[in-house]
Amino acid sequence: MFKLPSNVTFESLKMELMQIPQTELLRMAVALALVAIAAYFYYNKKPKGSLNPEKFIDFKLVKKTPISHNTAKFKFALPKPTSVLGLPVGQHIICRGIDSQGEEVIRPYTPVTLDSHVGYFELVVKMYPKGRMSHHFREMREGDYLPVKGPKGRFIYKPGQARAFGMLAGGSGITPMFQLTRAILENPKDKTNVHLIYANVTLEDILLKEELDALARKFPNQFKVYYVLNQPPFAWNGGVGFISKEIIQSHCPAPASDIQILRCGPPAMNKAMKAHLDALGYQSEMQFEF
C-alpha cells in the first residue's frame, strides 16, 4: 500500500497542489492519463507467443509449395491473424510426426520467418528418401496439423553481440543461418556483418537461393554469400568440392574476440569444419554449432 513520507501530510500536499495553476494541473492529468493508456496497451495488447516449451501445440498447414524435387515450403497458420510465433532469433522448434512404420518421431526445425511476420510461420524442409520425419512432411496435405513445441536451443541472438558472423552451412543447415541473417538485415540499427559459405551437392540442392541472392544485392556491404558445390554446372564461379580451410580464410572474418563462426550441417561436415576452424586459430568461444 502507498504511504506518504513521514514529513508530508495530506493537508500540506493539498496546499501544494492548490498553488499550481489549473491549466498546469490539467496538463499533468492528461499526461498521466496518456502514460497509463500506453502502459495498458503495451502490457495487455502486445502480441504473445503461440508456443509452449513444455507441450505440443497443433498448427494447421495452410499452404504447401514445392521448391524442388525433394524440398517444399510449408506455411502454418497461427491462432489469430495478429498472432506471432514467439521464437527468439537463433532458437528452433521441435516438430512431431509419424514415420513410414507408423512410429512417432520428433525433429528440430528452424522457421525461415520471424516474429515480424504475423499470423503464420514457414518451414523450408528437404525431404530425404529414407528420412523418418521427411516421410511425415512428404505425406502432409493442406488442412493437416503439425504438433510443435518450443522455443528450444542454446543460441539467442542479441543485436551487437558480434562485429561479424562467419557462417558455414550445408544442405538444410541453412535455415538457422537464414533466420539470423534476415533478423540482422531487417533491423536498420543492427550493423553486424554476415559472411555465409553455403555448401551443397548440386545447384538444384541450394535452398533459399533466390532469397539469399536478393539479400546480397540489397545489402552488398553487410552480407556476402559464397556457394560451394560438389557437382557444379559447367559455368560456375563458386567453390568446388567441399569447404576447405582456404575457402574459410578467404570468405570468413579472421579470428578475433568480436567475431563468431556458426556452423550447421550434416555431422561429418560439422566435424570437418571444427577441425578447419581450430587449425585456423578460431578459439572455442568464437565457434557455435547449431
Buried (B, 14 or more C-beta within 10 A) or exposed (E): EEEEEEEEEEEEEEEEEEEEEEEEEEEEEEEEEEEEEEEEEEEEEEBEBBBEEEEBBEBBBEEBEEBEEBBBBBBBBBEEEEBBBBBBBBBBBBBBBBBBEEEEBEBBBBBBBBBEBBBBBBBBBBBBEEBBBBBBBBEBEEEBEBBBBBBEBEBEBEEEEBBBBBBBBBBBBBBBBBBBBBBBBEBEEBEBBBBBBBBBEEBBBBBBBEBBEEBBEEBEEBBBBBBBBEEBEEEEEBBEEBBBEEBBEEBBBEBBEEBBBBBBBEEEBBEBBBEBBEEBEBEEEBBBBB
